[in-house]
Amino acid sequence: MPPGADPQLWSWFIAVDTDKSGHITAKELEKALINGDWTPFDLDTVKLLMTIFDTDRSGTIGFNEFAGLWKYVQDWQGVFKHFDRDRSGSIDGQELRDALTQFGFNLSPPLLDLVQKKYGELLRAPF
């Protein structure tokens, strides 16, 4: 374990690093990330996360990069929970409208409906 590392986070890292290389590949990360409905993350989403957090551009995620990814996921969980006011595990139309308004976007009802239809799957709990 690296000096100063959170022992719980380190244990998760080594659990995800199934080939014990000391780095996590996209495939290993894909197997580890599960949506709130127990479905796996989309591979394109996993690849995007890899691109964002693979700061040394090695094609894999080391422990420090994993720690950054973990914080990012936790922060998004907090945002999701904040706007999922009824605790349903989904962001409904009014919750989405409130979130977008708070972020400075005022969408017309038809445009909001279109966003919900196009991205409805993403409006479920990501954890």
C-alpha positions in Angstrom: 0.0 0.0 0.0 1.4 3.4 -0.9 2.3 5.6 2.1 -0.7 7.7 3.3 -3.2 5.7 1.2 -6.7 5.1 2.6 -6.7 1.4 3.5 -10.3 0.9 2.3 -9.6 2.6 -1.0 -6.4 0.5 -1.4 -8.4 -2.7 -0.8 -10.9 -1.7 -3.5 -8.1 -0.9 -5.9 -6.4 -4.3 -5.5 -9.7 -6.0 -5.8 -10.3 -4.3 -9.2 -6.8 -5.0 -10.3 -7.6 -8.6 -11.0 -4.3 -9.3 -13.0 -2.3 -7.9 -10.0 -0.3 -5.6 -12.3 -0.6 -2.6 -10.1 -2.7 -0.8 -12.7 -6.3 -1.0 -13.7 -7.3 -1.6 -17.4 -10.5 -0.4 -19.0 -11.8 -4.0 -18.9 -11.0 -4.4 -15.2 -12.7 -1.1 -14.5 -15.7 -2.1 -16.5 -16.2 -5.2 -14.5 -15.9 -3.2 -11.2 -18.4 -0.4 -12.0 -22.0 -1.2 -11.6 -25.0 1.0 -11.9 -27.6 1.4 -9.2 -29.8 -1.2 -11.0 -26.9 -3.7 -11.0 -26.2 -3.3 -14.7 -22.6 -2.8 -15.8 -21.4 0.6 -16.9 -21.4 1.2 -20.6 -17.9 0.5 -22.0 -17.9 3.9 -23.7 -18.4 5.5 -20.3 -15.6 3.5 -18.8 -13.3 4.5 -21.6 -14.2 8.2 -21.1 -13.4 7.8 -17.3 -10.1 6.2 -18.3 -9.3 9.1 -20.6 -10.1 11.6 -17.9 -8.2 10.0 -15.0 -5.3 8.3 -16.8 -3.2 11.5 -16.2 0.1 9.8 -17.2 -1.4 8.5 -20.5 -0.3 5.0 -19.8 -3.6 3.4 -20.9 -4.2 2.2 -17.4 -5.1 3.7 -14.0 -2.7 3.6 -11.1 -3.7 3.9 -7.5 -3.5 7.8 -7.4 -5.5 8.0 -10.6 -8.0 5.6 -9.1 -8.3 7.7 -6.0 -9.2 10.7 -8.2 -11.7 8.6 -10.1 -13.2 7.4 -6.8 -13.6 11.0 -5.6 -15.2 12.0 -8.9 -17.8 9.2 -8.6 -18.6 10.0 -5.0 -19.0 13.7 -5.9 -21.5 12.8 -8.6 -23.3 10.5 -6.2 -23.7 13.5 -3.9 -25.1 15.7 -6.8 -27.5 12.9 -7.8 -28.8 12.4 -4.3 -29.2 16.2 -3.8 -31.5 16.4 -6.9 -33.3 13.0 -6.3 -35.4 14.7 -3.7 -38.0 11.9 -3.5 -35.2 9.3 -3.1 -36.6 7.2 -5.9 -33.3 6.4 -7.5 -34.3 8.3 -10.6 -34.4 11.9 -11.6 -38.0 12.7 -12.6 -39.0 15.7 -14.8 -39.4 18.2 -12.0 -36.1 17.2 -10.4 -34.4 17.5 -13.7 -35.9 20.9 -14.3 -34.8 22.0 -10.8 -31.3 20.7 -11.4 -30.9 22.4 -14.8 -32.3 25.6 -13.5 -29.9 25.6 -10.6 -27.1 25.1 -13.1 -28.4 28.1 -15.1 -30.3 26.4 -17.8 -34.0 27.2 -18.4 -35.4 24.7 -20.9 -38.8 24.8 -22.5 -41.2 21.9 -21.6 -40.8 20.4 -25.1 -37.0 20.5 -24.9 -37.0 19.1 -21.4 -39.2 16.2 -22.6 -36.7 15.6 -25.4 -33.8 15.6 -23.0 -35.6 13.1 -20.8 -36.4 10.8 -23.8 -32.9 10.9 -25.1 -31.0 10.6 -21.8 -33.6 8.9 -19.6 -31.4 5.9 -18.9 -28.7 8.3 -17.5 -31.2 9.7 -15.0 -31.2 6.6 -12.9 -29.0 6.2 -9.8 -25.3 5.9 -11.0 -24.4 3.9 -7.9 
